[in-house]
Amino acid sequence: MRRSLPILFSLLVLAAIVAAACSSDGGDDGAPTDTPPPADGGDTGTPPPVDNGDTGSDGDSLAATISAAWNASVVGTGIKPALALDGEGTPAIAYLFEDVSEGFVKFASAFDGWDAKTIIEGYFYGPLDLAFDPDGRPNIVYHDHQDSSFQQNLGDLTYAVRTTLGWQVAAVVDDGHDGWDSTIAIATDGMVRAAGVDPSQFGGTDGIEYYELQDGVWAVTAIGSGPTEYEFNVSLAVGADGQPALSYYNDSESDLIFASFDGSAWSLETVASEGDVGKFSSLQFDGEGRPHITFYEELSGSTGRVLYAVRDAGSWSVEEIGTLDDVQLGMTGARRNTSLALDADGVPHVAFSDQSGVSYATRTDGAWDVSDVATAGDRPFGQLVSLKVDAAGVPHLAFTELTQGGPLNGLIVYATLG
């Protein structure tokens, strides 16, 4: 069992950001572009050694204990990181800070020693997501509130891409206050695909929405989920057939849903329905086109199981990976607390986290091998993990150690095995 963290910090986190007004003091101040300019070549070449120091930009040190098998370094100060590997296998991380007056989105790469750069300032909301396109350019999506007072017709998914002109930023304008829990996927065809939530909390009726950038124009489609609350995540991946698919939590039925597109229409199927299952899912396809999903089953307010599902020969099989004993749900609580990656052989690798620990698991010979990555000290983890596996099968992950609860802030941590 994981130990519980100090009650004082938990109460502080629960009180944080509960009634923050939606605002943007930076807006879309990047130069909008309909069609992204040519690539700048991305981060190529041999990266310099990663600085394995344990302090953030403000000099704050990690309180967590890192497993001897892992190397970890602090990238910067913020929350809700998303990690991706460029074409050379070099890790990069995007992260943000959610604050009305001092919020930002930043990007950092191991290629230049994790020298974090601010993309835009304003009031934004995560999770955000990061992916590299075939030209080596980093692409990021996130939610921009767009106004200092809540307006239901404002607030969109925003797309940023780094080009020869620098970061180009533009909102994907759509009805509703949408683009929450934004995620991105770019396959070998180079098409930029994204997904997000138009939340029922703000009057949205579409729920899960799919975004596609074709010939410089964004198309936004409601997949048929119906009204859906944000905060439970939507995951996006592209199958071997080149078609997109999503996994998400049906909050009205407490089920895990898999949504797939056949080129003309979306179809929805229930993956798991026994218990309260499907929060914080992570979806990937293997080389044979089989979908794999990790997700969280809530057993009580603070405990649950991390589960894994794979569809083979038309049917889903579900098994347990591990348990979490110190989960905090709610607006400032858990997000994307499972993250799935498949290696070149199709072997699943999974990271998962609660407030007290970050764990890593692989499935070999029909069983899960679970080990600790980090154990919390006197500060909790942010309960969001982002995992990728490189061509050699080496895992790379990002997570947050929280340092304050109002507004939520922490140290962005990069870790790799070996």
C-alpha positions as CSV (number, residue, x, y, z in Angstrom):
1,M,0.0,0.0,0.0
2,R,1.2,3.5,-0.8
3,R,1.4,5.8,2.2
4,S,-0.9,8.9,2.3
5,L,0.7,12.4,2.1
6,P,0.2,15.2,4.6
7,I,-3.4,16.3,5.0
8,L,-2.5,19.9,4.9
9,F,-1.1,19.8,1.4
10,S,-4.1,17.7,0.2
11,L,-6.5,20.3,1.6
12,L,-4.5,23.1,-0.1
13,V,-4.7,21.3,-3.4
14,L,-8.4,20.7,-3.1
15,A,-9.0,24.4,-2.5
16,A,-6.8,25.6,-5.4
17,I,-8.2,27.0,-8.7
18,V,-11.8,25.9,-7.9
19,A,-13.4,29.2,-9.0
20,A,-10.7,30.7,-11.2
21,A,-12.2,32.9,-13.9
22,C,-11.5,31.9,-17.5
23,S,-9.0,34.4,-19.0
24,S,-6.2,35.0,-21.3
25,D,-3.7,37.8,-20.8
26,G,-1.7,36.6,-23.7
27,G,-4.3,35.5,-26.2
28,D,-3.2,34.0,-29.5
29,D,-0.3,36.4,-29.8
30,G,1.7,34.0,-32.0
31,A,1.3,34.7,-35.7
32,P,-1.7,32.6,-36.8
33,T,-1.2,30.5,-39.9
34,D,-3.6,28.5,-42.0
35,T,-1.0,26.3,-43.6
36,P,2.2,25.7,-41.5
37,P,5.3,26.9,-43.3
38,P,8.1,24.5,-44.3
39,A,9.9,22.5,-41.6
40,D,12.9,24.0,-39.9
41,G,14.5,20.6,-39.7
42,G,13.5,19.8,-36.1
43,D,16.0,18.8,-33.4
44,T,18.4,16.6,-35.3
45,G,21.9,15.5,-34.6
46,T,23.4,14.1,-31.5
47,P,22.0,15.6,-28.3
48,P,24.3,16.8,-25.6
49,P,24.2,14.9,-22.3
50,V,21.2,15.4,-20.2
51,D,21.8,17.4,-17.0
52,N,20.8,15.0,-14.2
53,G,20.6,17.7,-11.6
54,D,17.7,17.8,-9.2
55,T,16.7,21.4,-9.0
56,G,14.2,23.5,-10.9
57,S,14.7,27.0,-12.3
58,D,13.9,28.5,-8.9
59,G,16.5,26.3,-7.2
60,D,13.9,24.0,-5.6
61,S,15.1,20.5,-5.1
62,L,13.2,17.2,-5.6
63,A,11.8,15.8,-2.4
64,A,11.0,12.4,-4.1
65,T,13.2,9.3,-4.0
66,I,14.1,8.1,-7.5
67,S,14.7,4.4,-8.0
68,A,18.3,3.4,-8.5
69,A,17.4,1.9,-11.9
70,W,16.3,5.3,-13.2
71,N,18.0,8.6,-14.0
72,A,15.9,11.7,-13.4
73,S,16.4,15.4,-14.0
74,V,14.2,18.5,-13.4
75,V,13.2,20.2,-16.7
76,G,11.5,23.3,-15.3
77,T,8.6,24.6,-13.2
78,G,5.0,24.0,-14.2
79,I,2.4,21.2,-14.4
80,K,0.8,18.5,-16.7
81,P,3.8,17.6,-18.9
82,A,3.5,15.8,-22.2
83,L,6.5,13.9,-23.6
84,A,7.3,13.0,-27.2
85,L,10.4,11.6,-29.1
86,D,11.6,13.3,-32.2
87,G,12.7,11.4,-35.3
88,E,16.1,10.8,-33.8
89,G,14.6,9.5,-30.5
90,T,15.5,12.6,-28.5
91,P,12.9,13.3,-25.8
92,A,11.1,16.7,-25.6
93,I,8.5,17.9,-23.1
94,A,5.7,20.5,-23.3
95,Y,4.1,21.8,-20.1
96,L,2.1,24.7,-18.8
97,F,1.1,26.8,-15.8
98,E,-2.6,27.5,-15.2
99,D,-2.9,31.0,-13.8
100,V,-5.0,34.0,-14.8
101,S,-2.1,36.5,-14.8
102,E,1.1,34.5,-15.1
103,G,0.1,31.4,-17.1
104,F,2.2,30.0,-19.9
105,V,2.9,27.1,-22.3
106,K,6.6,26.0,-22.5
107,F,8.6,23.6,-24.6
108,A,12.0,22.0,-23.8
109,S,14.1,19.3,-25.5
110,A,17.0,17.2,-24.3
111,F,18.7,18.2,-27.6
112,D,19.6,21.6,-26.1
113,G,20.0,20.5,-22.5
114,W,16.3,21.1,-21.5
115,D,16.5,24.8,-22.1
116,A,12.8,25.6,-21.8
117,K,11.3,28.3,-24.0
118,T,8.0,30.0,-23.5
119,I,5.7,29.5,-26.5
120,I,2.9,31.8,-25.3
121,E,1.6,33.5,-22.1
122,G,-2.0,33.6,-21.0
123,Y,-4.5,31.6,-19.1
124,F,-4.6,28.0,-20.5
125,Y,-5.8,24.6,-19.3
126,G,-4.2,21.2,-19.5
127,P,-3.6,18.5,-20.1
128,L,-1.9,19.5,-23.3
129,D,-0.3,17.2,-25.8
130,L,2.9,17.1,-27.9
131,A,3.8,15.2,-31.1
132,F,6.5,15.5,-33.8
133,D,5.5,15.5,-37.4
134,P,7.5,13.7,-40.2
135,D,9.5,16.9,-40.8
136,G,10.8,16.9,-37.2
137,R,8.6,19.9,-36.1
138,P,7.1,19.8,-32.6
139,N,3.3,20.3,-32.6
140,I,1.3,21.1,-29.4
141,V,-2.4,21.4,-28.6
142,Y,-4.0,22.8,-25.5
143,H,-7.1,24.7,-24.3
144,D,-7.2,28.5,-24.3
145,H,-9.9,30.2,-22.2
146,Q,-9.6,33.3,-24.3
147,D,-11.3,35.8,-22.0
148,S,-11.0,37.1,-18.4
149,S,-14.7,36.5,-17.8
150,F,-16.3,33.2,-18.6
151,Q,-18.0,33.2,-22.0
152,Q,-19.6,30.0,-23.2
153,N,-18.9,30.8,-26.9
154,L,-15.2,31.3,-26.3
155,G,-12.5,28.9,-25.3
156,D,-11.1,26.7,-28.0
157,L,-8.5,24.0,-28.7
158,T,-5.4,25.9,-29.8
159,Y,-2.7,24.5,-32.1
160,A,1.0,25.5,-32.0
161,V,3.7,24.4,-34.4
162,R,7.4,25.4,-34.5
163,T,8.5,26.5,-38.0
164,T,11.3,28.5,-39.6
165,L,9.4,31.6,-38.4
166,G,9.3,30.4,-34.8
167,W,6.2,29.1,-33.0
168,Q,3.0,29.7,-35.0
169,V,-0.1,29.7,-32.8
170,A,-3.8,29.7,-33.8
171,A,-7.1,28.8,-32.2
172,V,-9.2,26.1,-33.8
173,V,-12.4,28.1,-33.7
174,D,-15.5,26.1,-33.0
175,D,-18.9,26.5,-31.2
176,G,-18.8,26.0,-27.5
177,H,-16.2,26.3,-24.8
178,D,-14.3,23.2,-26.1
179,G,-10.9,21.7,-26.6
180,W,-10.5,20.5,-23.0
181,D,-8.2,17.4,-22.3
182,S,-6.7,18.0,-25.7
183,T,-4.6,15.3,-27.4
184,I,-2.8,15.1,-30.7
185,A,-1.6,12.4,-33.1
186,I,0.5,12.7,-36.3
187,A,1.0,9.5,-38.3
188,T,3.5,9.0,-41.2
189,D,1.1,10.7,-43.6
190,G,1.8,14.0,-41.8
191,M,-1.9,14.8,-41.2
192,V,-2.4,16.6,-37.9
193,R,-5.3,15.1,-35.9
194,A,-6.5,16.1,-32.5
195,A,-9.3,15.5,-30.1
196,G,-10.8,17.2,-27.0
197,V,-14.0,17.6,-25.0
198,D,-16.8,20.2,-25.3
199,P,-17.8,19.8,-21.6
200,S,-21.3,19.4,-20.4
201,Q,-20.4,21.5,-17.4
202,F,-20.4,24.5,-19.7
203,G,-23.5,23.7,-21.7
204,G,-21.8,21.5,-24.3
205,T,-23.8,18.7,-25.9
206,D,-21.3,17.3,-28.3
207,G,-19.0,15.8,-25.7
208,I,-16.0,14.2,-27.5
209,E,-14.9,16.1,-30.6
210,Y,-12.4,15.1,-33.3
211,Y,-10.2,17.6,-35.2
212,E,-8.4,17.2,-38.5
213,L,-6.2,19.6,-40.4
214,Q,-6.5,19.2,-44.2
215,D,-5.1,21.6,-46.7
216,G,-4.7,24.3,-44.1
217,V,-8.3,24.0,-42.9
218,W,-9.5,22.5,-39.6
219,A,-12.6,20.3,-39.6
220,V,-14.3,19.6,-36.3
221,T,-16.6,16.6,-35.8
222,A,-18.7,15.4,-32.9
223,I,-18.2,11.6,-32.8
224,G,-21.6,10.9,-31.2
225,S,-20.6,10.5,-27.5
226,G,-23.3,12.9,-26.3
227,P,-22.8,15.3,-23.4
228,T,-19.6,14.5,-21.5
229,E,-17.8,16.1,-18.6
230,Y,-14.1,17.1,-19.0
231,E,-11.4,15.9,-16.6
232,F,-11.5,12.2,-17.4
233,N,-9.4,12.3,-20.6
234,V,-9.8,11.4,-24.2
235,S,-6.9,9.5,-26.0
236,L,-6.3,9.5,-29.7
237,A,-4.3,7.2,-32.0
238,V,-4.1,6.3,-35.7
239,G,-4.5,2.7,-36.7
240,A,-2.5,0.7,-39.3
241,D,-5.3,1.5,-41.8
242,G,-4.6,5.2,-41.4
243,Q,-7.9,5.9,-39.7
244,P,-8.2,7.6,-36.3
245,A,-9.6,6.1,-33.1
246,L,-10.4,7.3,-29.6
247,S,-10.8,6.0,-26.1
248,Y,-12.7,7.9,-23.4
249,Y,-14.8,7.5,-20.3
250,N,-18.6,7.5,-20.6
251,D,-19.4,9.4,-17.4
252,S,-23.1,8.7,-17.5
253,E,-22.6,4.9,-17.5
254,S,-19.1,4.8,-15.9
255,D,-17.8,2.7,-18.9
256,L,-14.7,2.7,-21.1
257,I,-15.6,3.5,-24.8
258,F,-13.6,2.8,-27.9
259,A,-14.6,5.0,-30.9
260,S,-13.3,4.2,-34.4
261,F,-13.6,5.8,-37.8
262,D,-14.0,3.7,-41.0
263,G,-13.5,6.5,-43.5
264,S,-17.2,7.6,-43.5
265,A,-18.6,7.3,-40.0
266,W,-17.7,6.9,-36.3
267,S,-18.7,3.7,-34.4
268,L,-18.7,3.4,-30.6
269,E,-18.2,0.2,-28.6
270,T,-18.0,-0.5,-24.9
271,V,-14.7,-2.0,-23.9
272,A,-15.3,-2.4,-20.1
273,S,-18.5,-1.8,-18.1
274,E,-18.1,-3.7,-14.8
275,G,-17.6,-1.2,-12.1
276,D,-16.6,2.4,-12.5
277,V,-14.1,2.0,-15.3
278,G,-12.5,4.0,-18.1
279,K,-11.1,7.2,-16.5
280,F,-7.7,8.5,-17.8
281,S,-7.4,6.0,-20.7
282,S,-4.4,5.8,-23.0
283,L,-4.8,4.2,-26.5
284,Q,-2.2,2.8,-28.9
285,F,-2.2,0.5,-32.0
286,D,0.3,-2.2,-32.6
287,G,1.8,-3.2,-36.0
288,E,-1.0,-5.6,-36.6
289,G,-3.6,-3.0,-36.1
290,R,-4.8,-4.2,-32.7
291,P,-5.9,-1.4,-30.3
292,H,-4.4,-1.5,-26.8
293,I,-5.8,0.6,-23.9
294,T,-4.8,1.3,-20.3
295,F,-7.3,2.9,-18.0
296,Y,-8.2,3.4,-14.3
297,E,-10.9,1.6,-12.4
298,E,-12.1,3.6,-9.4
299,L,-12.7,1.4,-6.3
300,S,-13.2,4.2,-3.8
301,G,-12.5,7.9,-3.6
302,S,-8.8,7.3,-3.3
303,T,-8.1,3.7,-4.4
304,G,-8.3,1.9,-7.7
305,R,-6.8,-0.5,-10.2
306,V,-4.8,0.2,-13.4
307,L,-6.2,-2.1,-16.1
308,Y,-5.1,-3.1,-19.6
309,A,-7.3,-4.1,-22.5
310,V,-6.5,-5.4,-26.0
311,R,-8.8,-6.3,-28.8
312,D,-7.9,-9.5,-30.7
313,A,-10.1,-11.4,-33.2
314,G,-12.9,-9.0,-32.5
315,S,-13.1,-9.4,-28.8
316,W,-11.6,-7.4,-25.8
317,S,-9.7,-9.0,-23.0
318,V,-9.0,-7.0,-19.8
319,E,-6.4,-7.7,-17.1
320,E,-5.0,-5.9,-14.1
321,I,-1.6,-4.2,-14.1
322,G,-1.4,-2.8,-10.6
323,T,-3.2,-0.8,-7.9
324,L,-3.2,2.8,-6.8
325,D,-3.9,3.7,-3.1
326,D,-3.5,7.5,-3.0
327,V,-5.5,9.0,-5.8
328,Q,-7.0,12.4,-5.5
329,L,-9.8,13.1,-7.9
330,G,-11.4,16.5,-8.7
331,M,-10.6,19.6,-10.6
332,T,-7.0,19.8,-9.3
333,G,-6.6,16.1,-8.9
334,A,-5.7,13.2,-11.2
335,R,-5.3,13.6,-14.9
336,R,-3.9,11.0,-17.4
337,N,-2.6,8.8,-14.6
338,T,-2.0,6.0,-17.0
339,S,0.2,6.2,-20.1
340,L,0.8,3.4,-22.6
341,A,3.5,2.9,-25.2
342,L,4.2,0.0,-27.4
343,D,7.8,-0.9,-28.5
344,A,8.9,-2.1,-31.9
345,D,7.9,-5.7,-31.0
346,G,4.4,-4.6,-29.9
347,V,5.2,-5.2,-26.2
348,P,3.2,-2.8,-24.0
349,H,5.0,-0.5,-21.6
350,V,2.9,1.4,-19.0
351,A,3.5,4.2,-16.6
352,F,1.0,5.0,-13.9
353,S,0.8,7.3,-10.8
354,D,-1.0,8.5,-7.8
355,Q,0.0,11.2,-5.3
356,S,2.5,8.9,-3.6
357,G,4.4,7.1,-6.4
358,V,5.2,6.7,-10.1
359,S,5.3,3.1,-11.4
360,Y,6.5,1.5,-14.6
361,A,5.3,-1.9,-16.0
362,T,6.0,-4.2,-18.9
363,R,4.2,-7.3,-20.0
364,T,6.3,-10.3,-20.9
365,D,5.5,-14.0,-20.9
366,G,1.9,-13.3,-20.1
367,A,2.6,-11.4,-16.9
368,W,3.2,-7.8,-15.8
369,D,6.5,-6.8,-14.2
370,V,5.8,-3.7,-12.1
371,S,8.5,-1.5,-10.5
372,D,8.8,1.8,-8.8
373,V,10.2,4.9,-10.7
374,A,9.8,7.4,-7.9
375,T,8.4,7.6,-4.4
376,A,7.1,10.8,-3.0
377,G,8.7,12.6,-0.1
378,D,6.8,15.3,1.7
379,R,5.3,16.6,-1.5
380,P,2.8,14.8,-3.7
381,F,3.0,13.9,-7.4
382,G,0.7,15.6,-9.9
383,Q,-0.9,12.2,-10.9
384,L,-0.2,12.7,-14.6
385,V,2.4,10.7,-16.4
386,S,3.6,10.7,-20.0
387,L,5.5,7.8,-21.4
388,K,7.2,7.0,-24.7
389,V,9.6,4.1,-25.7
390,D,12.4,4.6,-28.2
391,A,13.5,2.3,-31.0
392,A,15.9,0.5,-28.7
393,G,13.0,-0.2,-26.2
394,V,14.2,2.3,-23.6
395,P,11.3,4.1,-21.8
396,H,11.3,7.9,-21.3
397,L,8.7,9.5,-19.1
398,A,7.7,12.8,-17.5
399,F,5.7,13.6,-14.4
400,T,5.3,16.5,-11.8
401,E,6.2,16.8,-8.2
402,L,3.9,19.5,-6.8
403,T,5.4,22.3,-4.8
404,Q,2.3,24.4,-4.2
405,G,-1.5,24.1,-4.4
406,G,-2.8,27.6,-5.2
407,P,-2.3,28.0,-8.1
408,L,-1.1,24.4,-8.7
409,N,2.6,24.4,-9.5
410,G,5.5,21.9,-9.4
411,L,8.7,20.6,-10.8
412,I,8.6,19.0,-14.2
413,V,10.6,15.7,-14.0
414,Y,12.1,13.7,-16.9
415,A,13.2,10.1,-16.2
416,T,14.7,7.3,-18.2
417,L,15.7,3.8,-17.4
418,G,19.3,2.9,-17.1
